Amino acid sequence: MTTSALSATVEPVVGGRRRPLLAAARTPGFWVPASVLVVVLLVASFPQLFAGLFGHGDPRVCDLGQSGASPTGGHPFGFDLQGCDVYANVVYGTRSSIAVAVLTTVLAGMVAVVVGTIAGMVGGWVDAVLARLTDVFLGFPFLLGAVVVLNSVGERSVLTVSLVLALFGWPTMARLVRSSVRSVRNAEFVLAARTMGLSTWRITTRYVLPSSISPLLVLATITVGGVIVSESSLTYLGIGLESPAISWGLQLSAATSQFLRAPHMLIAPATFLAVTVLSVIALGDTLRAALDPRRR
């Protein structure tokens, strides 16, 4: 069997996944949350364009005379305790919250792919050692482990928080990759590639990973929503991002004590947070349903 013939054998496996994805992309369960997330990503990428739609658009221009003031013309979400525009802060806070979520998921996914693929392809004592390493990290509760580590570091920036969350987020992904790789490594097209004398690296990167990565992509999508909530929770507790950073968690933390007097300070960032997380989870559920053969 030639390489081209082997590729033709693999194509139906990959193409079989494309068809349900294309069908799912036409449903409201996909394009509604996807449209919301596209807008969120645009806001995170170009906050100055969206913040300027109302008022001056600068989150650091404050007027203490407007401390806690209700929404007015040009300031649809009102002002916070420092007299800063809540809308501008919510828009600029999108960048930090999304950056932490995406960076954490990418870092955890990279570690998971390496560890899970090695464990799944090699097996034996290598698999046993990596499995025990994964169990060690799974033994630490996600948020509790992050609290302990973040309390011992100095500056808590977007990169620092992302690294800590990724440190405790990769084991679940690695287990999923390992089980997916183990289910593919003995497939007929993989055995044919071995018979042809292809290297393990080429078999893994060209045939095994493309056929086993779909479950990880679904989990990664859902993980983004979980990380957004985790970052906001840690920041709310005073353990996540620190000023002068701007994030939804910092806004929620500052607004809690003023909820009865100025509820708009809490409602605005909480609404953005809830809509974003629900959109991510809805998109992940749609992808999972589309790629699950039992549901099809």
N, C-alpha and C positions, 0 to 999 in steps of 0.2 A: 504494500500500500504506500503510495507516494504521499508527500506532505500536502499537496493540493487535495488529494482524495481524503486525507484525514481531516483537513479543514472543512471539506464538504460534509463530512460526518458530524462535525461539531456544530455546523451552521444551524441545523434544525433545532438543536438544543437551545442555542442563543435566540434564534428566531422565534422559538416557541414562547419565549418570555416577552418578546417585543409586542406580539399581538395583544395579549391582555393589557399591557401597559398602554398601548394606543387606544384600546377600548375604554380603559379607565380614564384616560385624559379627556374623553368627551363627556364625562359625567360631572354633575355639579359638585360631587364629593371631591373631585380633583381640582377643577379649574377655579372654584370659589376660594378655597384656602390658598391655592397657588397664586391667585391674583392678589390676595391680601399680603402674602409673603413677598411678592415682587415689589409692592408698594413699600413695605417695611424695609426691604433691602435698599431701595432707592433713597428712602429717608436716611438710613444709616450711612449711605455712601455720600450723599449730598445734603447734609442737614441744613446748610446755609440757604439753600434754595427753598426749602419747605418752611423753615423758621421765619423767613421774611414775608410769608404770605399774610401774616397778621403782625401788626406792631413793628417794632424796630428789629426783632428777630435775633437779638443778642442776649443769650442767657446770663451773661455776667454784668449787664447794665441794670442796676437795681435802684430803687427809690424807696427808702424806709418810710416815707410818707404814705406809700401804698401797701404797707405790710399787711398781708392777709386779706387784701381787698378782693371783693367778688368780681366775677367776669364783667367786663365792660367792652365798649367798642374798641376793636384792635387788639384786645386781650381776651380771647374767648374762654380761657381756662382760669382767668384771674391772676393773682399774684401770690407768692409764697411769703414766709416770714421776713425775709430780707427785702421784700418788695421787688423780687425778680419775676419776670414773666414765666408763668408755669408752662405755657404752651411751648415756648422756646426751649425750656429745660427738658421737657418731655421729648421734643424732637432731637435735641443733641444727646440726650440720654440713650436714645435708640442705638447709637453707634457703639457705646461701651457694652451695653447688654448683648447686642448681636455679636460683637467682636469676641466676647468671652465665650458665648455659646458655640460659634463656628470654630474658633481656634481650639477649644477644648475637645470638640467632637473630632476634628481633623487629627489632632495629636493622639487621642485615644484610639481612633480608627487605625492610624499608622502602626502603633504598637500592637494592636489586636491582630492586624493582618500578618505582621511578621511572626509574632508568637504563635498564633493559631495555625498559620500555614506550616511552619516548621514542625509543630506538634502533630498536625494531621498527616503530613507527608512522610515524616521520618518514623514516627511511632517509637515503640520500644522504650528504653530508659530515658531518651530525650523527651518523649511525650509525658512520661511519669514525672520527671523533674519539673517541666513547664506546668503540668497540671497542679503540682503541689505549690509552685510559686503563685499560680493564679488563685489557689485556695487561700493562701496567706493574705493576699490583698482583698479577696472577697470577705475575709473574716472581719475587716474593718468596715463599720457602717459608713456609707458614703459621706454624709454631712458631718458626722462626728469626726471622721478622719480628717476631713478638710478643716474643721474647726481647730483641731490640735495642731496641724501643720501651719496653718495661716497665723495662729497665735505666736508661733516661734520664728516667723520671718519678719524682716524689717519693712521695706516698702511693699505695699499691696497694690500693685498695678494690674492692668488688664492681662499682661503676660504672666505675672506671678500667680494670679488667681486661676488663670487658664491651666497653667502647669500643674497646680495642686489638684484641681478638679479632674484633669486628665489622669493624674497619678492613681486616682481611685475609680476612674470610669472605664479603664480599658479591660479589666478582667471579664466582665459580662460579654463584651464584644469578642474577646479572644476565644471564649468557650463556643460562641456561636460560629465563628470562623472555623475552629477546629472540627466541630461536628459536621459542618457543611463540606469541608475539604475531605474528611474521611468518607463521606457518602459519595464523593465524586471520584476519588483516586482509583477506585477499582472499576470504574465505568469502562465500557468496551473501547471507546475512543482513546482513553488514557492508556489502556493495555496495548492498543495498537501503536501508540506513539513510543512506548517502551520497546516494543518488538522491533520498531524501525531504528532503534539505537539513539533516539533523541536524548539530549542531556536532561537531567532532572530540572535544571533551571528553566529550560525552554518548555518542558512539559508543564511545569507549575505556572509560569507566567502566561503562557499562550492558551493552555487548555483547561487547567484546573481552576485557577482564580476566576477567569471570566464566567465559568459555569457555577461558581459557588459564592460569588460576591453579593448576589441579590439580597439575601437575608440581612447582611450587614448594612446595606444601603437603607433598608427599611428601618432597622434598629437605629441607625445613625440619625435618620430624620426625626424619629421620636425623641432621641437623646437630646437633640438641639432644644426642644421644648423643656425637657427636664433640667437642662443646664441653666436655661434662662431663669427658671424658678429657683434653682439652687443658688445662683449668683445673687439674685434679689433677696433671698432669705438670709444668706450670709452677710450681705451688705446691710440689710435691715437690722441684724443683730450686732452690727459694728465690727464685723470680722472680715468683710469683703473689701470692695473698693473703698478708697479714701478720698476725701476732698484734696485737691481741687477737681478730681474726676467728677463727671456728671453721669449718673445712671438712674434707672428707674428705682433700684433698691435704695439709693441714697434719698431720693425724693419721698419714697414711702416711709422711710425711717424718720425724716424730718416732719412729715405731715401727720403722723399718728397722734401725737400729743395735741394737735390742733384740730382734730376731726370735728368736734362738736361746734367749734367757733368758725372754722373755715373748711367745710367738707370738700370743696373743690380742689384743695391741695392734694387730697388723697385719691379722689375719684379719677382724675385725669391720668396719672401714671398707672393706676391699677387697671383702668380700662384698656390702655395700650398693651400692658403686660398680658392681661387675660385674652384679648383678641389674638395677639401674636402666638401665645402658647396653644390656644385652642386650634388655630389654623395649622400649626406645625403638627399637632397630634392628629387632626383630621386628615391631613395629607399623608401622614405615616400610616394611618389605618387604611386609607384607600389603596396605597401601594402594597400593603401587606395582603389585603384581600385580593388584589390583582395578581400577585405573585404566588399565592398559596394554591397549589393544585387541588387541595381538598375542598376549598371554597368554590373553585371553578367547576 
